[in-house]
Amino acid sequence: MSGVLVTGGTGKTGKTLVRELREAGVRARAASRNAAAADPDAIRFDWSDPATFGPALDGMDRVFLLPPVESVDPLPLVEPFLRQARRAGVRRLVMLGSAIVLPNAPSAVEMAARVRARPGGVVLRASGFMQNFLRPHPLAEHIHRHGVIRTAAGDGEVGWVDARDIAASAAALLADPGADARSDYLVTGPHGMSYPQAARIITARTGRQVRVERMTEQEQAAAYRASGMPAEFAAALAAVERGIKEGREDQVSTAVLELTGRPPRAFADFVSEHADEWTR
């Protein structure tokens, strides 16, 4: 028996990846804390419960690894899983990492290095998700309620990428475990974009007036905490905004085209597709 274990199988990227793999005739096991009862190949998986690792890996020779979210220290939770995956004979492990490295989070960097170093290990370093502009993300909630993007990132640009393009890139790597692959890919959209540019695109494509309200890093951290994020993670995300403002995250790659054979989606097309998100 063989197949792909998709951790985070009900999330933005995982759900699309499961569908793509199954449509390609590849067995995909959707693993999440709340496994879908209607899916016969779904299974409970919880990073805080190592007892769920073995059943999830049983019979799987490939893994899509979504590390614990909202954590600045994921390695202690992920390391036992990596050891178990090695013992289970996993041939390819594709981890969804981030092009934007959180400050004061060295274990995330170490985790990616360990995945890259193992045979068949691949890290997809994804840029900011376009889906952050959709609810229930705090950024999207504020746009929906107030027509405002509040940010400490100034005019700094990010190579925003559609989560569906990340999923398609992962599917290309996981469908055939024997296919040649590098150990690291920077995954972005087709161009860099600032928050003021995003506001203008949403306004032009939907008719909903959206403006940018500039704020300090400290105000940004407070806003993230108010949305329910843990304080340490909120502070780290706010510090990322400073990095964006200083131009450190303005990166664009051709990885989606290289892996899938088609260019990544542009933000303007993404907005048109989801126009009712901001107008209803």
TADAVEN-V421897 format. One record per helix or strand of 2 or more residues. SS is the DSSP state (h for helix, s for strand). FROM is the first residue (numbers start at 1). LEN is the number of residues. If there is no record, write none. Layout:
ss = (SS:SS)
from = (FROM:FROM)
len = (LEN:LEN)
//
This chain:
ss = (s:h:s:s:h:s:h:s:h:s:h:h:s:h:s:h:s:h:h:h:h:h)
from = (4:12:28:42:51:62:75:92:106:121:130:138:148:163:184:195:211:217:231:255:267:276)
len = (4:12:5:3:7:5:13:7:12:6:4:9:4:12:4:12:4:10:15:6:7:4)
//
